[in-house]
Amino acid sequence: MKPPYDITPDILNLIASISEKLGEINASHLDRPSPKLRRENRIKTVQSSLAIEGNTLSLDHVTAIFDDKKVAGPKKDILEVKNAIELYGRIEEFDPFSSVSFLKAHSILMKDLIEDPGMYRSGPVGVVKGEEVMHIAPPGDRVYYLMNDLFKYLKSDRDAIILKSCVFHYETEFIHPFMDGNGRIGRFWQTVVMRSKYPVFEYLPIESIIKEKQQKYYDVLSACDREGKSTKFIEFMLRIIDSELDNILLNETKVLSCDERLSIAKKKFGAIEFSRKDYIRLFKNISTATASRDLKSGADSGLLLKKGQKNITVYVFGIESFRG
């Protein structure tokens, strides 16, 4: 059964805006930030996602653990950080459409923190804030079937992958498939789903924005529970994603070297012949002279094979360049 939600004008507009910005990011080759920024965003993501669940360690503490330095703090909080760092560091291993992969991710995230990491719960569970019960999850004997249906939806439904990632995030919080770690795994898996099509999401610290809007996050989850559909949560998450993509386009500039451009071109063209015009279309901000210098450098180094003369010259990456 498809999870219940409505496609509102806001959702359609946000999906269109996100798609447009992703196109701009890809065209500007901003989909993979600098190593320094990737590191900073990864640390921020881990700290924020854990802080939402009550972890007391600061950004400085998480940075120190990331650098294999000793820190003073509660053992549980330190272990949570170490597990999350390992999990996000292995993000490429996970198949977004596989429940087995999902369970493996939970086992890494909650290793030595609960009795049965990576196993769906069999008993009842609820969310309590103070003395108030905020959410009663479905019975334990329904969890396997609900999660199985959710993965079928994720794999087969024709809605945009960004939208489906929001639905999966909400439904994971609603089903609460584990005794603990549901919020963390729900946020992580949304990233896994989005990066499967758009690599930029691997390094986008969406969790830090959720942390800043933490009360709103919980309020929207509760509102969706009452309404019996995830529409408001989808809108909430899409606005966060749209805002973060704005930040990339406003604040990120990337000047590529000749070697970086040739590496990108190799991934784009593979073993297909291409012209200088094709190369310029790929890198819209470079001049004809720069393109010529790049291609000459590639040919001189043996990375590229050159065929033809003048206006009918084409290039192809050599077999040896793929072996290297």
Number of C-alpha atoms within 10 A of each C-alpha: 8 10 18 12 16 12 12 13 9 13 19 13 12 20 21 13 17 21 15 11 17 20 14 15 19 14 15 19 19 18 20 17 18 12 9 9 13 16 15 15 20 21 25 22 25 27 27 25 25 21 20 20 13 10 17 15 21 13 17 13 20 22 21 14 18 18 9 10 10 11 15 8 11 11 10 12 18 20 17 21 25 19 21 27 21 14 23 22 12 12 17 13 13 19 15 23 19 15 17 13 15 21 17 17 25 27 20 19 26 22 18 14 16 13 10 16 22 20 17 18 20 15 14 14 19 14 13 11 8 7 6 8 10 15 19 15 17 17 15 18 13 15 20 17 10 18 19 13 15 21 18 16 19 23 14 9 12 9 11 10 20 22 21 22 24 26 25 24 25 27 22 22 23 22 22 28 26 26 19 17 21 19 19 23 24 22 21 26 24 23 28 25 24 20 20 17 11 17 15 21 21 24 22 24 22 24 25 19 18 20 19 12 14 15 12 13 17 14 13 21 23 16 15 19 18 11 13 13 19 26 21 18 23 28 21 18 24 23 18 16 21 18 14 18 21 17 11 17 15 9 7 13 12 11 11 14 10 16 12 11 18 20 13 16 17 19 11 12 16 15 14 11 15 17 17 18 13 13 22 16 12 18 18 10 12 13 11 13 8 13 18 14 13 19 23 15 16 20 17 12 10 14 21 22 18 21 13 9 8 7 9 9 13 20 21 20 24 17 13 10 12 12 6 6
